[in-house]
């Protein structure tokens, strides 16, 4: 949309867009590749190693440790799990399964074992996916002591009768749950909240994409001038991490949070998805839907009943935080989900850049969103302020140049916020930023308190 402001033809205000390098997609993919090989779980050194990498990009990250046994609402922080090695040897002494080659080979939170057994007994501890015969599945046993190996169905079918040596060199012991937190203060103590998880081993879209995009959003917020809101970004293990964090911060979040988003599965380049908050009427829902409707060709909207990540914890009864989710392809809806096939070919620089672009626009709209009110009684005289063409031949050309300006003024009554007005005008809120700036510079626009 072209606007004639101060006597000049001007495009949409791109000052904030200029902060986003067109190469950030490549940078994000490289950043993801650094974290991808790490074996993560709910707790342990893999989480710490991942957070150390994030802190290298965002020095403001603070790392917190919550001791094993800490009561967190109806839950308890579990023992810490760490693993050094794991493998299976066949009767010829050949290593046929090797944790060091793919950390998905071991069921997460497996207890240690070092013994021999026949194939019949081994099969009780093997996991595969007949529907995806080439894939190694991701399997966990967080809250029940067990051990297991995950292999492809093809490999499973090739196993022959005989003795097998199985070794899992792991440790389950008192320790702590580790999470990271970034707080970027703004002019207001009111907060925008971003949450992502760092608890899955080597998977791309389901794991690494979330902390990658969230880290770069922190970098983006740091680049903003005249930042209005305080931003809180957390990197946690899924479920137990969000519950632990809420047990320590719920009162603060309920008092200060304006809008929040849970980031997961934001790295593929197939589609966009949206999951609302539990009531579907929060500012986070409103702005996410507005940005998606105006900046992507299409997206899939799911009901909250079909959510399955930490947005559920944040929207639990009594918690009731305004948290929703914008994803690329939703968890469970892409064929590689929770398997070794979810690698860095599923996560693309275009997919990461696309998710980042949408979330950065959400931030921009949140920062600009107010209940604006024209300061004059009746329509202001725009021409004497250089906001309306001084000469005119009439007709459609003039109307096309100024219609968003005139229509914005018509609805800037203190009752409609920016997104309301943009929806009425059927334009992106981003297209109205320059109008707001110009009217404000000329003392024609205020904010209803």
N, C-alpha and C positions, 0 to 999 in steps of 0.2 A: 504494500500500500504506500503510495507516494503522498506526502503531506507538504503543503506550502506554509512553512512557518518562518517568521522573521524574513520574509521576502525571498526565501530560497526553497527550491525543491529538495526535499530530504527523504531518504529511505528510513525504514524502521531503525530505531536507535540500536546500534550494534556494539556499543562500548563494552558491554559485558561479554558478548560473543568473542570479542577480540582476545579475551583472556584465555579462551579455550584453544589450545594449539590443535591444528588439524591432524597433528601426528600423535595426539594423546592416545588414540586407539592402539597404535604400535607400542607406545610406552606402557600402556596398561597390559598388553599381551606379554611383553617382556617381563614386567613386574609379576604377572601371574605365573610365568614359567619359573621364577625363582622360588615361589612357594609350593608349586605343584608337587615336587618329589617328596615332600616332608610327610612322615607318618604322623597324622594327628588323631586324637580321640577326645573324649570328654575332658580328660586331664592329661598332664604329663609334659615331657620335654618337647614334644612336637608342637604343642600349642605355644610354648615359650619361644621356640625357634621361629615360628611364624610371626609372632608379635614383635620379635626383634627385627625382622625384615620390615614390617610395617612402620616401626619406630624410626627406621632409617629414612623413610620417606616423610613421616610426620613426627618430628621430634617431640611434639606436645603430648604424644601418647604416654599415658601412665599405666603401669602394669600392676594389677592387684592380685593378691593370693588369698583365697578363702580356705581355711583348714578343713581337712577331712572331718566328718562328723558334725559340721555346723548345721544346725536346723534352719531350714529355709522354707517357711510355711509348712506344707504337709510333706516336704521332702527332706533329704539329708545329703550333704555333699559326700560323694562316694570316695572310696580309696583311690589314690593316684595310680595310674597304669603307665608303665614304660616297657618297651620291648627293645631288645638288642639284636636278636636274630631268630629265625625260625626256618625249618626246612623238613622235607621228607626224603628219605633215602630208600631206594628199592633194594631188593635182595642182592643185587650186584654192587651195591654201594654207590650207585649213581644218584645224584641229587636231582629229583624230578620236580620238586616244588621248592622255590627259593624266595623267601620274604624280601631279600635284598634286591631281587630283580623286580618285584612288584609288591608293594606293601598291602595291597588288597588280598593277597594270598592268605592272610591270617585274620580270622574273625576278631573284630575289635574287642578288647578287654579279655582275651583268652588267658586263662590261667597257665602257669608253666607246666611243661611236661617233657619227659625224656625217657622214652620207652620203645619197645618193639611190639608189633601186633600184626595179625593177619589182615587180609583185605576185608573180610567180613566186618571185623571190628572197626577198621579204619573208615569204612564207608559210613558208619554212624556219625562220623565227625567231619565228613566232607560235604561241601555245599556247591551246587552248580545250577545253571539255568538251562534246562532243556529247550526253552523257547529262544534262547540266545546262545547257541552251542559254542561260539568262539569267545564269549565274554567271561571274565572273572567277576562274580557278583560281590557286592559289598554287604557283609553280614555283621551283626553286632550281638553281644550279650552283655549289656551294661550292668544289669541289676540281678543277674543270676550267674553264679560261678559255672563256667563251662569253657571248653576249648574247641577249636575247629580250624580247618583249612578251607579255603575257597579256591576252586579251580574251574577251568572251562569244562563244559559237558563233553567236548571232544576228548580232552585229556582223561576225564573220568572213565569214559568208555574204553580207553586204551589200557587201563590198569589191569595187570595180570595177577593171578593168585600167587601168594607167596608172603614172605615176611617183609614188613616195612618198619624202618626206624623213624620215629616222629620226635622232633625237638622244637619246643617253643621256649626260648630264653626270655621270659618276661617276668615282671614283678608287679604285684598288686599289694600296696602297702599304704599306711597313712601318709598323707602328703598334703596337697591342696588343689583346688580348682583355680585356674589362672584365667584372667580376662583383661582386656585392654580398654581404655577409656580416653577419649579426646574431648576436651571442653574448650570451645573457641568463643570467648565472651564477645557480646555485641553491645549496642547502646542500651538494649532492654535485657532484663533478666529472664523474660519469657523465652522459651526454648523450642527449637526444632530438633527432633530426635531421629537418629538413624541407627539401626541395629543390624548386625550381620553376624554370621557364625564362623568359627574357626575350629571345627571339631571333626571333620571328615578327612580321611586319607586322600590319596592321589586321585581326585576326580575334579573335572574342570567346571562345567556349568553349575553343578549342584554344590560345589564347595568354593573353589578359588575365585570364581567370578564375583561373588558377593563382597568379600574383603578387598578385592582389587578395586571395584567401582567405588566402594565406600571410602577407601583411602584417597582416591583421586578427588572425590567430592570434598573431603577435608582440605585437600590442597586448593581446590577451587574456592571454597569459602574463605580461606586465608587470603585470597587475591581480591576479594570484594572490597570496594571502598564504601565507607559509611554503612557498614553492616548493622542492620537493625536488631536482628535476633541473636541470642546465644545459641550455639550449635553444640549438641551432645551426640557423639558418635561412639558406639561401643562395639567391641569385637569379642564375642562370647562363644562358649559351647552351646549348641542348640538345646532347648528345653531346660535342662538343669541350670544352664548359664543365665537364661532370661529370668527364671524363677529366683535364682540367687541374687541377681541384680535388683529385681523388684523388691525382694525382702529387705534390701538395704536402702533403696532409693524411692520407694513408692510414694511416700507423702510429698517429697520434693517434686516428683514427676507429675503428680496429680495437680499440684499447685501451679506449676510453671509450664508444662508442656502445651504448646499451641497445636502442633501437628507432628506426626511421626510416621516413619516408614520402615518396614522390615525388608532388607535386601537379600534375595536369594535367587539363583538361576537367572542371572542377568548378563550372560555371556554369549549365548548362541545368536544367530542372525536369522531366525526363522519367523518369529512373530512376537508381538507384545501381548501381555496378559495383565489383568488387574484383579485384585482381591480387595474388597472393601473392609472397613472396620465392621465390628459386630452390628452396630446400628445403621451403618451405611450413610450417615448424615454428618460426619465430621468434616472439618475444614480440610483435613488430609485427603478425604474422598473427593470433595468438591474440586480441589485444585488439581489432583491427579487426573481426574476424568476430563477436566477442561483442557489440560495440556495434551493428553492423549487424543482427544477428539479433534484438536487443532493441529497436531504435529506428527501424527502417524497415519498411514493410509488405512489401517484397520487394527483392531485388537480384540482379544477374547476377554469378556468380563465374566468372572465367576462369582457365585454367591459366597458369603462368608461360610456357609455350611460346608463348602468344599475346600476350605483352607486347611493347611496341615503343618504350618511352620510356626515360628514364634509369634506371628500376629495373633494366634489363638491365646497365648499366655498374656499378651499385652491387653487383650480385649476381654479377659475373663471377668465374670461377674464380681463386682467389688473392686476390681482393678480398673476396668473401663477407660483405658487410655485411648486417645484418638490415633490409632495406628492402622495403616493399611499397607498394601504392597503393590508396586509396579514391577513386573517381571518380564523377561523375554518368554521362552516357552516354559510353562509352569512345571514344577517338580512333578514327576510321575507321568507327564504327558509327552515325553520324548523317548525314543527307543533305547537310548544309551543310559538312561537314568539308573543310578546306583550300580553301575558296573564299570569295568575297566575301559569300556568303549567311550565313556564320558571323559575324553582326554582333551588336549589342547588343540585338536582339530575341530572339536565341537565348539569350543570357545574360540571366537574369531575377533580380530581387532575391530571389524565392522560391528559385530554384536556388542562388544564392550563400549565402543564409541556411541552406539545408538542408545544404550541404556544410560550412559553418562549424560548424553545430550538431553534426554527427557528429564532426568533428575535435576540437572543444572537449571533447566527451565522451570521446574517446580520450585526450586530455591528462589529463582528470580521473581516468580509470581508471588510467592509467599512474602518476600522482602517488600514488594511494591503494593501488596493488597491492603487497601484501607477503605473505609467508608468516606468517599470524597464528597465535598459539598462546594458548589460554586458560591463565591463570596458576595456577588452582586444580586440585587433584586431584579428580576427579569433578565433577559439575555444580555450579556456583556458586549460592549462595543469592541470588537476584535480588530477592526481595521486600523484604528489609531495605535494599536500595540504591535502592528506588523504580523498579526496572526491571520489576516484575511486579505486576499488580493486587493490592491488599491485601485486597479482598473479591471473591468470585466466586460466581456461581450455577451455574458449570460450563457445559458445552456448547460449541457451536461458536464462539460469539462470542469467548470468551477465547482459544481456539486461533488464530482468525484474527488476533487482535491481536498475538500473541507468536510465531507459528510461525516467522517468518524469524529472529527473535532466538534462539530455542531451536535451530533447525536450524543456524544459523551457528555457534553454540557447539559443536554436535556435530561439525562438520567443521573447526573451528579447531584443528588438531592440529600445526601447524608444517610439515606436508607439503604441504598445499593452499594455493595462493595465493588471493587474493580472487576472481579470475576463475574458478578451479576451483570454488570454493564457490558462486559465483553460478550457474554452469552446473549444478551438482548440484541447487541449489534451484530452478532454472528461473526465475530473476529477473535483472533487470539489476543489474550490480555497483553502479550508482549508487544503487539502493534500499537497499544495505547500508551506505552511508557513515555514516548516523546511528547505526546499531548499533555500528559500529566506534568512532565518537567516544564514545558513551556507555559502552561497555565499557572503553575506554581511560581515560576520566575516573575511573572507579571502580577503576582498577588491576587489572582483570580480564583484560586483553588485552596481550600482548606480541608482539614481532616476532622470529621465529627468524633469527638472524644466520648 
